[in-house]
Amino acid sequence: MKKVLVIEDNEDNFNLICYPLKRHGYHILHATNGLDGIELAKKERPDFILMDIHLPLMDGIETTKILKSQEETKHIPVFAITSFAMVGDRERILEAGCEGYFEKPIDPITIMDKIHEILDGRKDEDTNS
Ligand code: MN
């Protein structure tokens, strides 16, 4: 079964993102902070990760950098979800290694198409190289 890991500390935001994921047949794993998220990613090897940027203890950017620095998790695509509209945030998120970036509130109707578009693009790259 397709698996997705959602690292999100806000319950309302988590419930909102669950709706399109379930509709697309994903099994949903949930962590509410970066450390638990890294542990779950190693154990469960999800197909991709949805990463809230504003998290307690360690933010989503730091969490992504750790995931992307470790052999077991660096291949897993990470999509950031953030409400920050600060200049430079997008660059920081992409520099950390995120494959994509969505601003809150997410659009539950279109988000999965956008994610699949990016994931399919990655597969094509792998085949061509
Ligand atoms: Mn948050």
Residues whose N, C-alpha, C, O or C-beta is under 5 A from the ligand:
A	BS01	MN	D9 N10 D52 H54 L55
